[in-house]
Amino acid sequence: MNILIADALSPSVVKALENAGHSVHIQPTLKGDSLREALGAIRPQVLVVRSTKVPAAAMDANSDLELIVRAGAGYDTIDVNGASERGIFVANCPGKNAAAVAELTMGLLLALDRSIPDNVNDARNGQWNKKKYSKASGLRGRKLGLIGLGSIGTLVAGMAQGMGMQVVAWSRSLTDDRAASLGIQRKMGPLDVAAEADAVSLHVASNAETRHMANRVFFESMKPGAFFINTTRGAVVDEEALVWAMKEKGIRAGLDVFNNEPEGKEGPYEHPLQSHPGVYFTHHIGASTKQAQEAIAAEAGRVILTYDLEGYVPNCVNMATQSPATQMLTVRHLDKVGVLAGVLEEMRKAGWNVQEMENLVFSGAKAACARIRFDGQPNESVLDSIRNQQNVLAVSVTEVA
């Protein structure tokens, strides 16, 4: 396959792809028009990206594109709906950067409690102020609130408990039994977490449901002087509400992500919060450790090689969990050329839209069984036409549950 890597990726994975016979093109600075141009010129079957945005317009430049791999957990930089409409698979690499993000989360928590960046800045500028920086509250015995308890949130919970913190959490999938097994307290919703915690950290996916989850009501629920940490995506936070919370409630924030982040790796940037004394910014580096990047690259390579060898896409994020199929046609037939083509032709004439299909071959390769899920209204005349075809052994249709 022809593979275009539009971001930096471990050389070991590139070598593995090349050793498997694939043609790999590495252009780690592609974005915007340059990405579209490269897709049109190289015409890859597979595109690998990290921070590069992939809009639908870029996909239109290359009808050969079959698979987009996001070398990371989130995939909000890819127009997933656009890919689905064009029959392009989108896959991610979940969980591989969890430890790195969890470590940065704890780093931001410690930085907020001990004012580490301001400490260092004053010391570098020759300003000694031990009196000012000797007033940290300490973290032991305090409550950390987690919104989202996937791979990252679970690791953060364990790290915080190791430092003697109590943990309260909410997640859509969190049950009482799992909370008990983790030694944490389950809350009924994000606002309940915000109200009880001394520090709140977000670990949810960025989507339509979580957009501005941390809004004015959320910040109103937080304790005065509490810490707020976001290492997920900027869109989850209403930044105007955060500004209000810092001004009116003394909230302090540690942010690895924010709205309208620069697309490039370096250069000047402007953001309304960049000089705010209540905010510690990092450069969206949550997943940027050597360990994490090696693990993510290896997973991206596994996705591509599995797709090539098996036709299956691990971690695919845009397959329907349930197709619109209402009926399943089962056809037992002799394993000969043209049998399924004839069956599908009768379905086409009947206006039955095929949604899913599999053909299982019996030992000895004399006979097979096709199971075809479709959306349409079955009738006996069509079924009889299929039954009467040469090499068809039996036909039945049932409703899909």
C-alpha positions in Angstrom: 0.0 0.0 0.0 0.9 3.6 -0.4 1.2 5.3 3.0 1.5 9.0 3.7 2.7 10.0 7.2 1.9 13.6 7.8 3.4 13.9 11.3 6.5 12.7 13.0 6.4 8.9 13.6 9.0 6.5 15.1 11.5 5.3 12.6 11.1 1.8 13.9 7.5 1.7 12.8 8.3 3.2 9.4 10.9 0.5 8.9 8.4 -2.2 9.9 5.9 -0.8 7.3 8.6 -0.7 4.6 9.7 -4.3 5.4 6.2 -5.4 4.9 6.4 -4.1 1.4 4.6 -0.8 1.7 5.7 2.5 0.1 6.0 5.0 2.9 6.1 8.8 2.3 7.1 11.0 5.3 6.1 14.6 5.2 5.7 15.7 8.8 4.9 19.4 8.2 1.8 19.0 6.1 -1.3 21.0 6.9 -4.1 22.9 5.1 -3.6 23.2 1.4 -0.2 21.4 1.5 -2.0 18.3 2.9 -4.6 18.4 0.2 -1.9 18.8 -2.5 0.1 15.9 -1.1 -2.9 13.6 -1.0 -3.6 14.4 -4.6 0.0 13.9 -5.7 0.9 10.8 -3.7 -2.6 9.3 -3.7 -2.0 7.1 -0.6 -4.4 4.4 0.6 -3.5 5.2 4.2 -2.9 8.6 5.9 -1.3 8.8 9.3 -1.7 12.1 11.3 -1.2 13.3 14.9 -2.0 17.0 15.2 -2.6 17.7 11.5 -6.3 18.5 10.8 -8.0 16.4 8.1 -11.1 18.2 6.7 -13.4 16.6 4.2 -12.0 18.8 1.4 -8.6 17.2 1.8 -10.2 13.7 1.5 -11.7 14.8 -1.8 -8.3 15.3 -3.3 -7.7 11.5 -3.2 -10.4 8.9 -4.1 -7.9 6.2 -3.3 -7.8 7.0 0.4 -9.1 4.1 2.4 -7.9 4.6 6.0 -7.0 7.5 8.2 -5.0 6.7 11.4 -4.8 9.2 14.2 -1.6 8.5 16.1 -3.2 9.3 19.4 -6.3 8.8 21.4 -8.5 11.8 20.3 -9.7 12.1 16.8 -11.5 15.5 16.8 -9.0 16.9 14.3 -10.4 14.5 11.7 -13.8 15.1 10.0 -15.1 11.7 10.9 -18.6 12.3 9.4 -16.9 13.4 6.2 -14.8 10.2 6.2 -17.8 8.0 6.8 -19.7 9.6 3.9 -16.8 8.8 1.6 -16.3 5.2 2.8 -13.0 6.0 4.6 -12.1 4.1 7.8 -10.9 6.2 10.7 -8.9 4.6 13.5 -7.1 5.9 16.6 -4.6 4.5 19.1 -6.4 4.6 22.5 -4.8 4.1 25.8 -1.2 4.2 24.5 -0.5 7.7 25.9 -2.5 7.3 29.1 0.5 7.2 31.4 2.1 10.3 29.8 -1.1 12.4 30.1 -1.7 11.1 33.7 1.9 12.1 34.6 1.4 15.7 33.2 -1.9 16.0 35.1 -0.2 15.3 38.4 2.6 17.7 37.4 0.1 20.5 36.8 -1.6 19.6 40.1 1.7 19.9 42.0 2.6 23.1 40.1 -0.7 24.7 41.1 -0.3 23.7 44.8 3.3 24.8 45.1 3.3 27.6 42.5 6.3 26.0 40.9 6.4 28.0 37.6 6.2 31.3 39.5 8.8 30.1 42.0 11.2 29.3 39.2 10.5 32.5 37.3 11.2 34.7 40.3 14.4 32.8 41.2 15.7 33.1 37.6 15.0 36.8 37.7 17.0 37.2 41.0 13.8 37.7 43.1 13.9 35.9 46.5 10.4 35.5 48.0 10.4 32.5 50.3 7.7 34.1 52.4 5.3 34.2 49.4 5.9 30.6 48.2 5.8 29.0 51.7 2.0 29.0 51.9 1.0 25.9 49.9 -1.9 23.9 51.3 -0.4 20.5 50.4 -2.2 17.7 48.6 -2.3 14.9 51.2 -5.8 14.3 52.5 -7.4 16.7 50.0 -10.0 15.5 47.4 -9.3 15.2 43.7 -12.3 15.1 41.5 -12.1 13.3 38.2 -14.6 13.8 35.3 -14.1 10.8 33.1 -12.6 7.5 34.3 -11.1 5.8 31.2 -7.5 4.8 30.9 -6.1 8.2 31.8 -8.5 9.0 34.6 -7.9 5.6 36.2 -4.2 6.1 36.2 -4.6 9.6 37.7 -6.8 8.2 40.4 -4.1 5.7 41.4 -1.3 8.3 41.4 -3.4 10.7 43.5 -4.2 7.9 46.0 -0.5 7.1 46.2 0.1 10.7 47.3 -2.6 10.3 50.1 -5.4 12.1 48.2 -9.0 11.1 48.3 -10.7 10.7 44.9 -14.3 11.4 43.9 -15.3 10.7 40.3 -18.0 10.6 37.7 -18.0 8.8 34.4 -20.9 7.5 32.3 -19.6 4.0 32.6 -18.6 4.1 36.3 -20.5 1.7 38.5 -20.6 1.4 42.2 -18.8 -1.9 42.1 -15.9 -0.5 40.0 -15.7 2.6 42.1 -15.4 0.4 45.2 -12.7 -1.8 43.5 -10.7 1.4 42.8 -11.2 2.8 46.3 -12.9 5.9 45.0 -16.3 7.6 45.7 -18.7 7.6 42.8 -20.7 10.8 42.2 -23.9 11.2 40.2 -22.7 13.9 37.8 -20.0 16.4 37.0 -21.6 19.1 39.1 -21.5 16.8 42.2 -17.8 16.2 41.6 -17.1 20.0 41.1 -18.9 20.8 44.4 -17.0 18.3 46.5 -13.5 18.4 45.2 -10.5 20.6 46.1 -9.1 20.0 42.6 -11.0 18.9 39.4 -9.4 17.3 36.4 -11.1 16.6 33.1 -10.6 13.3 31.2 -13.5 13.0 28.7 -13.5 12.8 25.0 -14.2 16.0 23.0 -17.5 15.7 21.2 -20.8 17.4 20.9 -22.0 16.1 24.2 -19.0 17.3 26.2 -18.6 20.7 24.5 -18.4 23.3 27.2 -19.0 20.7 29.9 -17.0 23.0 32.2 -19.4 25.9 31.9 -20.6 28.8 34.1 -22.8 26.4 36.2 -19.9 24.0 36.6 -17.5 26.7 37.9 -20.2 28.1 40.1 -20.4 24.6 41.7 -16.6 24.5 42.5 -15.2 25.4 45.8 -13.6 28.9 46.1 -9.8 28.6 45.5 -10.0 25.1 44.0 -7.8 23.9 41.2 -9.0 23.1 37.7 -7.0 21.0 35.3 -7.7 20.2 31.6 -5.5 17.9 29.6 -8.1 16.7 27.2 -9.3 19.3 24.6 -10.0 23.0 24.8 -13.5 22.6 23.5 -14.6 20.9 26.7 -14.1 24.2 28.6 -16.1 27.5 28.3 -13.1 29.8 28.6 -15.2 32.9 29.4 -16.7 31.0 32.3 -13.2 30.0 33.4 -12.2 33.7 33.4 -15.2 34.5 35.5 -14.3 31.7 38.0 -10.7 32.9 38.4 -11.9 36.4 39.0 -14.9 35.8 41.3 -13.9 32.5 43.0 -10.1 32.5 43.0 -10.1 29.3 40.9 -6.6 28.5 39.5 -6.1 26.5 36.3 -3.5 24.2 34.8 -4.2 23.9 31.1 -2.4 21.7 28.6 -5.0 22.5 25.9 -7.0 25.5 25.0 -9.2 26.9 22.2 -7.6 28.0 18.9 -4.3 26.3 19.5 -1.6 27.0 16.9 -1.4 24.2 14.4 2.4 24.3 14.0 5.1 22.9 16.3 6.6 26.3 17.1 6.2 30.0 16.6 4.4 33.0 18.2 0.8 32.7 19.4 -1.8 34.8 21.1 -4.5 33.7 23.5 -6.6 35.8 26.0 -5.4 33.6 28.9 -1.7 33.4 28.1 -0.7 36.0 30.6 -3.4 35.5 33.2 -1.8 35.0 36.7 -4.3 32.3 37.5 -3.3 30.0 34.7 -0.4 27.7 34.1 -0.1 26.8 30.4 1.7 23.9 28.8 2.1 23.3 25.1 -0.4 20.5 24.5 2.4 18.0 25.5 0.3 15.5 27.5 1.1 12.6 25.2 4.6 13.9 24.2 6.9 11.5 26.0 9.3 9.1 24.2 7.6 6.2 25.9 4.1 7.3 24.8 5.2 8.1 21.2 6.9 4.8 20.7 3.7 3.0 22.0 1.4 5.1 19.8 3.6 4.6 16.7 3.6 0.8 17.3 -0.2 0.8 17.6 -0.6 2.9 14.4 1.6 0.4 12.6 -0.4 -2.5 14.0 -3.6 -0.9 12.7 -2.2 -0.5 9.2 -0.7 -4.0 9.0 -3.8 -5.6 10.3 -5.9 -3.8 7.8 -3.6 -4.8 5.0 -3.4 -8.5 6.0 -6.9 -9.1 7.3 -9.1 -6.3 5.9 -10.1 -5.5 9.5 -9.5 -2.1 11.1 -8.6 -2.2 14.8 -9.9 0.7 16.9 -12.1 1.9 14.1 -14.2 4.8 15.3 -16.7 5.3 12.5 -18.4 2.0 12.0 -22.1 1.8 12.7 -22.8 -0.1 16.0 -26.0 -1.2 14.4 -26.8 -0.9 10.7 -30.3 0.0 9.4 -30.9 -3.6 8.3 -34.3 -5.0 9.2 -34.0 -8.5 7.7 -31.5 -11.3 7.3 -31.4 -13.5 4.2 -29.7 -16.8 4.7 -28.7 -18.7 1.6 -27.1 -22.1 1.7 -25.4 -22.8 -1.6 -22.8 -24.8 -3.5 -19.4 -23.0 -3.4 -19.3 -22.2 -7.0 -18.6 -19.1 -9.1 -21.5 -16.7 -9.7 -23.9 -18.0 -7.0 -23.7 -14.9 -4.8 -23.7 -12.6 -7.8 -27.1 -14.0 -8.9 -28.5 -13.6 -5.4 -27.4 -10.0 -5.1 -28.8 -9.2 -8.5 -32.2 -10.4 -7.4 -31.9 -8.3 -4.3 -31.0 -5.3 -6.4 -34.0 -5.7 -8.6 -36.2 -6.0 -5.5 -34.8 -2.8 -4.1 -33.3 -4.5 -1.0 -30.4 -2.4 0.3 -27.6 -4.8 1.5 -26.1 -3.5 4.8 -23.9 -6.4 6.0 -22.8 -9.7 4.4 -20.7 -12.7 5.3 -20.1 -16.0 3.5 -19.0 -19.0 5.5 -17.5 -22.0 3.7 -17.9 -25.5 5.0 -15.0 -27.9 5.3 -14.2 -29.4 2.0 -15.2 -26.3 0.2 -18.2 -28.0 -1.4 -20.9 -25.8 0.2 -21.2 -22.4 1.9 -23.7 -20.3 3.8 -24.3 -16.6 3.1 -25.9 -14.4 5.6 -27.0 -11.1 4.2 -28.5 -8.3 6.3 -30.6 -5.9 4.3 -33.1 -3.1 4.6 -36.2 -3.9 2.6 -39.6 -5.7 2.5 -39.2 -9.4 1.7 -41.7 -11.2 -0.5 -42.1 -14.7 -1.6 -41.7 -14.0 -5.3 -38.1 -12.7 -4.8 -37.3 -15.5 -2.5 -38.6 -18.0 -5.0 -36.4 -16.4 -7.7 -33.4 -16.9 -5.5 -34.4 -20.5 -4.6 -34.7 -21.4 -8.2 -31.2 -20.3 -9.1 -28.7 -23.0 -10.0 -26.5 -24.2 -7.1 -28.8 -22.6 -4.4 -29.6 -25.3 -1.8 -32.0 -23.4 0.6 -33.2 -19.9 1.4 -34.8 -18.3 4.4 -35.4 -14.8 5.7 -35.8 -13.6 9.3 -36.3 -10.2 11.0 -33.3 -8.6 12.6 -33.7 -8.2 16.3 
